[in-house]
Amino acid sequence: MDEIVLRSATRADTEAVTRLVAEAFAIYTPKIGKPPAPTFYDYAALIETGLVSVAIDGAEVLGMVYLYAQDGGMAMLDVLAVAEAAQGRGLARLLITRAEEQARRMGSHRIDVYTNVVMEGPLVLYPKLGFSETHRGESDGYQRVHFSKEL
């Protein structure tokens, strides 16, 4: 990795972001029995909101995060994906830090996130970064673990 740059995603990143998410979440499809929810999102539309950030190295998109505001001064970290080849290099931490900064700028005092119960990586990552598990349950046909972090 030469130099990782974090920036807002642009329309030109749409294909790379869509592919990255599909590839990053594909390993969980057999465990869940269907593709994870983020693989169905319209990333062109999400990028247009200005709420998708990417981690790039040169021209290559290695990671992405999508965060949006919720009612009550909270933000939802909805999608976090890192390319398999870039995992273990701290990109997830960088992207979450960027999401936390974005949440603060939006006036949020808390950031929420959930992951599927079979996604081992996020289940370990979020507590390491200060998120606390709040509850578990089914939503939209997925078994999810919910986390929260005060900002």
QUIVENCOR-V678468 format. One record per backbone hydrogen bond with DSSP energy under -1.0 kcal/mol. CO is the residue of the C=O (numbers start at 0). NH is the residue of the N-H. If there is no record, write none. Layout:
co=<CO	CO>
nh=<NH	NH>
This chain:
co=<4	6	9	10	12	13	14	15	16	17	18	19	20	21	24	25	27	28	35	36	37	40	41	42	43	46	50	51	52	53	54	54	55	56	59	61	62	63	64	65	65	67	72	72	73	74	75	75	78	80	82	83	89	90	91	92	93	94	95	96	97	98	99	100	101	102	103	108	109	110	111	112	114	115	117	118	119	120	121	123	124	125	126	131	134	136	138	141	142	143	144	145	145	146	147	148>
nh=<55	53	12	13	16	17	18	19	20	21	22	23	24	25	27	28	31	32	38	39	40	42	45	46	47	49	66	8	64	6	61	62	4	59	56	82	54	80	52	77	78	75	108	109	69	111	67	77	65	63	85	86	93	94	95	96	97	98	99	100	101	102	103	104	105	107	106	150	74	148	76	146	144	118	119	122	123	124	125	127	128	130	129	147	145	143	141	138	116	136	114	133	134	112	131	110>
